[in-house]
Amino acid sequence: MIVILGAGIWGLAAAFWIKALAAGTGKTPPELLILESSGAAGGKIRSSREGDFLIESGPSSLEETIAEL
């Protein structure tokens, strides 16, 4: 069994690729356990509806400033 800590975008991507790579070999995919401390998957990425509008938010949403590179 492979344990993945966190169901944010990286944890979900890791689970996807582990399963995809195993499927490409013809072997039985490993059993995965994804552990998440919050009540929902997706990390800081969220979607919500406000009337007819879909609101997408993430780690940089609505920040007043973003550090210049």
N, C-alpha and C positions, 0 to 999 in steps of 0.2 A: 504494500500500500504506500502511496505517495501522499504526504500531507502538504497542502499549500496553505500558507498563512496569509489570509486577506483575500477578499473577493472584490478588490478594486480592479481596475483595468489590467494591471500586470498579473494579478493572480488568475483572473479569468483567461487571459491570453496564454499563460503558462499551461493551464489545464487543457485548453483547446489544442495547443501544439503537442503536448505529451500524447494526447489521444490520437491526433492526426499522424504523428510520426510512427506511433505503434501500429496504426491501421495500415500504413504504407509498407510495413515489414511482413504483414500477414500474421503476426502474432496476436495473441489476446491482449487487448489494451490493459494496462495496470489499473487497479482500483484507485480512485482518487478521493481524497477527503479535503474539502475546502473549508477552512475555518474563518469566520468573519465575526468581529466583535460588535458590529452595529446590527441593526435589524434588517438591513437590505444590502444586496450586492451592488457593486458599481463604484465603490469608494466615494469620492467627492462629486462624481458625475450623477446628476439627477435630472429628471424630466417631470414637469407638472403641467396641469391644464388650468387656465384661468379663463373661464368663459369659452370663447372660440379660439383662444390662443394657446399654443404649446410653448412652454418656457423651458429652455435647456440651460442648465447651469453646471459649472465645473470649477476646478481649482483656481482659475484666473477670472472667473465671471465677476463682472461689476467692480473690478479693482480700479481705483482712481489712477494709479500709476503702475507701470511695469518697469522694472529695472532695465536700463539700456545695456546691451551687450558690449 
